[in-house]
Amino acid sequence: MSAALGTDPSPLLRVEGLRRAFGGLVAVDGLSFSIRPGEILGLLGPNGSGKTTALNLISGVLAPDAGRVVLEGREVAGLPAHRLSRLGIARTFQLVRVLPGLSLEENVVAGLAFGRDPAWGTEARARAAALLERVGLGGRAAQPASVLTYGDQKRLELARALALSPRLLLLDEWLAGLNPTELRGGIDLIASLRDEGCTVLMVEHVMDAIRALADRCVVMNAGRSIAEGPPAEVLAERAVIQAYLGEDDA
């Protein structure tokens, strides 16, 4: 666990009673949790449990029907994504979203224009080069994003998110679909970001990554939180096993 957890116990982010329905389907139903500075929190649950909707509500992609999202003491629920990025929330998406018609450098420069510490021109290009190096894409700034492998597209999307200088980084299944070598490198990269002071909320199905990275986990099922605590304890709870495997297999 990072040193930041011991020095600052107050939450960076508080989610209280968050709710969002789509017609008769309640995707997120009274969700509450908090994240402390420097923490990696895993948001887990079976497919369809509401995890990505929760990230969409926190990041401003969607507005909640009810509930609060409080960032460093400021109510931010319902603010649009571009305003939240200025306040320090950045994210990646389950379906990778790079700009294929632009170069790697241009993708990251686009992010640098919208963060807490915006940059343009020569400064932006220099910072973009450093961010590409940071995620393992150094020396490839001029390449078009359209030629990247799936794993490298994820790295580029992460570089663009880091260009926003986030206080809170939301990762939506960022490690999914990677081969074993890429997975090990991805785990190491996320751990290093936490060591540098970045707070991370990660939706993830790769349990080896959760066990290696997460300080705590919140498990969702049918829109609600059903368990919270250290990974080893949470993943052993009967309610969590039932949610993933079904009653007959639990």
C-alpha positions as CSV (number, residue, x, y, z in Angstrom):
1,M,0.0,0.0,0.0
2,S,1.3,3.4,-0.9
3,A,2.7,5.9,1.6
4,A,0.0,8.4,0.6
5,L,-2.7,6.3,2.2
6,G,-1.0,6.6,5.6
7,T,-0.4,10.4,5.4
8,D,-3.7,11.5,4.0
9,P,-6.7,9.4,5.0
10,S,-9.3,11.9,3.7
11,P,-11.0,10.7,0.4
12,L,-10.0,12.1,-2.9
13,L,-13.4,11.0,-4.3
14,R,-16.7,10.1,-2.6
15,V,-19.6,8.5,-4.4
16,E,-22.8,8.6,-2.4
17,G,-26.1,6.9,-3.4
18,L,-25.4,7.1,-7.1
19,R,-28.3,6.0,-9.3
20,R,-28.9,5.8,-13.0
21,A,-31.7,4.1,-14.9
22,F,-32.3,3.5,-18.6
23,G,-36.1,3.2,-18.9
24,G,-37.0,0.3,-16.6
25,L,-33.5,-0.9,-16.2
26,V,-31.6,0.4,-13.1
27,A,-28.0,0.1,-14.1
28,V,-26.5,1.7,-11.0
29,D,-28.6,1.6,-7.8
30,G,-27.5,3.4,-4.7
31,L,-23.8,2.9,-5.2
32,S,-21.5,4.4,-2.5
33,F,-17.7,4.2,-2.0
34,S,-14.7,6.4,-1.5
35,I,-11.1,6.5,-2.8
36,R,-8.2,7.9,-0.8
37,P,-5.3,9.7,-2.5
38,G,-2.6,7.3,-3.8
39,E,-4.9,4.3,-3.7
40,I,-5.8,1.8,-6.4
41,L,-9.4,0.7,-6.0
42,G,-10.7,-2.2,-8.0
43,L,-14.3,-2.0,-9.2
44,L,-15.4,-5.6,-9.9
45,G,-18.5,-7.5,-10.8
46,P,-19.9,-9.8,-13.5
47,N,-20.8,-8.5,-16.9
48,G,-23.8,-6.2,-16.8
49,S,-23.4,-5.4,-13.1
50,G,-23.1,-1.6,-13.8
51,K,-19.4,-1.0,-13.5
52,T,-18.9,0.9,-16.8
53,T,-22.1,2.9,-16.1
54,A,-20.6,3.9,-12.8
55,L,-17.4,5.1,-14.5
56,N,-19.5,7.0,-17.0
57,L,-21.3,8.8,-14.2
58,I,-18.0,9.7,-12.4
59,S,-16.3,10.9,-15.6
60,G,-19.2,13.0,-16.9
61,V,-20.2,10.8,-19.9
62,L,-23.6,10.4,-18.2
63,A,-25.4,12.4,-15.6
64,P,-26.8,10.5,-12.5
65,D,-30.5,10.4,-11.8
66,A,-29.7,10.7,-8.1
67,G,-26.7,10.7,-5.7
68,R,-23.5,12.6,-5.3
69,V,-19.9,12.6,-6.7
70,V,-17.6,14.7,-4.6
71,L,-14.0,15.3,-5.8
72,E,-11.7,16.8,-3.1
73,G,-14.7,18.3,-1.3
74,R,-16.4,19.7,-4.5
75,E,-19.7,18.4,-5.8
76,V,-19.1,17.4,-9.4
77,A,-22.1,15.1,-10.2
78,G,-23.6,16.0,-13.6
79,L,-20.6,18.1,-14.8
80,P,-19.7,17.4,-18.4
81,A,-16.5,15.4,-19.2
82,H,-14.5,18.4,-20.4
83,R,-15.0,20.2,-17.1
84,L,-14.1,17.2,-15.1
85,S,-10.9,16.7,-17.1
86,R,-9.9,20.2,-16.0
87,L,-10.6,19.2,-12.4
88,G,-8.4,16.2,-12.7
89,I,-10.5,13.2,-13.8
90,A,-9.2,11.2,-16.8
91,R,-10.2,7.9,-18.2
92,T,-9.7,5.1,-20.7
93,F,-12.6,3.2,-22.3
94,Q,-13.5,-0.4,-22.5
95,L,-13.6,0.0,-26.3
96,V,-10.4,1.7,-27.1
97,R,-10.8,5.3,-28.4
98,V,-7.8,6.6,-30.3
99,L,-7.9,9.0,-33.2
100,P,-6.8,6.8,-36.1
101,G,-6.4,9.7,-38.6
102,L,-3.8,11.4,-36.4
103,S,-0.3,10.5,-35.4
104,L,0.6,9.2,-32.0
105,E,2.0,12.7,-31.1
106,E,-1.1,14.4,-32.3
107,N,-3.3,12.1,-30.2
108,V,-1.5,13.0,-27.1
109,V,-1.3,16.7,-27.9
110,A,-5.1,16.7,-28.2
111,G,-5.2,15.5,-24.6
112,L,-2.8,18.2,-23.5
113,A,-5.1,20.9,-24.6
114,F,-7.9,19.8,-22.2
115,G,-6.2,19.0,-18.9
116,R,-5.3,20.8,-15.7
117,D,-2.0,22.0,-17.1
118,P,-2.7,22.7,-20.8
119,A,0.1,23.1,-23.4
120,W,0.4,23.9,-27.0
121,G,3.1,24.2,-29.7
122,T,6.7,23.2,-28.9
123,E,6.0,22.5,-25.2
124,A,3.0,20.2,-26.1
125,R,5.1,18.2,-28.5
126,A,7.9,17.8,-25.9
127,R,5.5,16.7,-23.3
128,A,3.8,14.3,-25.7
129,A,7.1,12.7,-26.5
130,A,7.8,12.2,-22.8
131,L,4.3,10.7,-22.3
132,L,4.7,8.3,-25.2
133,E,8.1,7.2,-23.8
134,R,6.4,6.8,-20.4
135,V,3.9,4.2,-21.7
136,G,6.4,2.3,-23.9
137,L,5.8,4.1,-27.3
138,G,8.9,6.2,-27.3
139,G,10.4,7.1,-30.7
140,R,7.1,6.5,-32.5
141,A,5.5,9.9,-32.3
142,A,5.1,10.3,-36.1
143,Q,3.4,7.0,-36.7
144,P,-0.3,7.1,-37.5
145,A,-2.4,5.6,-34.8
146,S,-4.2,3.5,-37.3
147,V,-1.2,1.1,-37.6
148,L,-1.0,0.3,-33.9
149,T,-1.7,-3.1,-32.5
150,Y,-4.5,-3.5,-30.0
151,G,-2.1,-3.4,-27.1
152,D,-0.3,-0.3,-28.4
153,Q,-3.6,1.4,-28.9
154,K,-4.3,0.9,-25.2
155,R,-0.9,2.4,-24.4
156,L,-1.7,5.4,-26.6
157,E,-5.1,6.0,-25.0
158,L,-3.4,5.8,-21.6
159,A,-0.8,8.4,-22.7
160,R,-3.6,10.7,-23.8
161,A,-5.4,10.3,-20.4
162,L,-2.1,11.0,-18.6
163,A,-1.8,14.2,-20.7
164,L,-4.7,15.5,-18.6
165,S,-2.4,15.4,-15.5
166,P,-5.1,13.5,-13.6
167,R,-5.6,13.4,-9.9
168,L,-7.9,10.4,-10.5
169,L,-7.4,7.9,-13.4
170,L,-10.3,5.7,-14.4
171,L,-9.3,2.5,-16.2
172,D,-12.1,0.5,-17.9
173,E,-10.7,-3.0,-18.5
174,W,-7.4,-1.5,-19.6
175,L,-5.6,-4.9,-19.2
176,A,-8.2,-6.9,-21.0
177,G,-7.1,-8.7,-24.1
178,L,-3.4,-8.4,-23.5
179,N,-1.0,-11.3,-24.0
180,P,1.0,-12.5,-20.9
181,T,4.0,-10.3,-21.6
182,E,1.8,-7.2,-22.3
183,L,-0.2,-8.0,-19.1
184,R,2.9,-8.1,-16.9
185,G,4.2,-4.8,-18.5
186,G,0.7,-3.2,-18.0
187,I,0.6,-4.2,-14.3
188,D,4.0,-2.8,-13.8
189,L,3.0,0.5,-15.6
190,I,-0.1,1.0,-13.4
191,A,1.9,0.2,-10.3
192,S,4.5,2.8,-11.3
193,L,1.8,5.4,-11.9
194,R,0.4,4.8,-8.4
195,D,4.0,5.1,-7.0
196,E,4.2,8.5,-8.7
197,G,1.1,9.7,-6.8
198,C,-1.7,8.9,-9.3
199,T,-4.9,7.6,-7.7
200,V,-6.6,4.8,-9.8
201,L,-10.1,3.4,-10.0
202,M,-9.9,0.3,-12.2
203,V,-12.7,-1.8,-13.6
204,E,-11.1,-5.2,-14.3
205,H,-11.8,-8.9,-14.9
206,V,-8.1,-10.0,-14.8
207,M,-8.0,-11.1,-11.2
208,D,-4.2,-11.6,-11.2
209,A,-3.9,-7.9,-11.8
210,I,-6.4,-7.0,-9.1
211,R,-4.5,-9.1,-6.6
212,A,-1.2,-7.5,-7.6
213,L,-2.4,-3.9,-7.7
214,A,-5.6,-3.1,-5.8
215,D,-5.5,-1.9,-2.2
216,R,-9.2,-2.4,-1.9
217,C,-12.1,-3.7,-4.1
218,V,-15.7,-2.8,-4.4
219,V,-17.8,-5.6,-6.0
220,M,-21.0,-4.7,-7.9
221,N,-23.9,-6.9,-8.9
222,A,-27.2,-5.8,-10.5
223,G,-26.2,-2.2,-9.9
224,R,-25.5,-2.4,-6.2
225,S,-22.4,-2.8,-4.1
226,I,-22.3,-6.3,-2.5
227,A,-18.8,-6.3,-1.0
228,E,-15.9,-4.0,-0.2
229,G,-12.5,-4.6,1.3
230,P,-9.0,-6.1,0.6
231,P,-8.9,-8.2,-2.6
232,A,-8.2,-11.5,-0.9
233,E,-11.1,-11.1,1.6
234,V,-13.6,-9.8,-1.0
235,L,-13.0,-12.4,-3.6
236,A,-13.5,-15.2,-1.0
237,E,-17.0,-13.9,0.1
238,R,-19.9,-16.1,-0.7
239,A,-22.0,-13.3,-2.2
240,V,-19.2,-12.5,-4.6
241,I,-18.7,-16.1,-5.7
242,Q,-22.4,-16.4,-6.2
243,A,-22.5,-13.2,-8.3
244,Y,-19.7,-14.5,-10.6
245,L,-20.6,-18.3,-10.7
246,G,-24.2,-18.5,-9.8
247,E,-25.9,-20.1,-6.8
248,D,-25.4,-23.7,-8.0
249,D,-21.6,-23.3,-8.3
250,A,-21.0,-21.1,-5.2
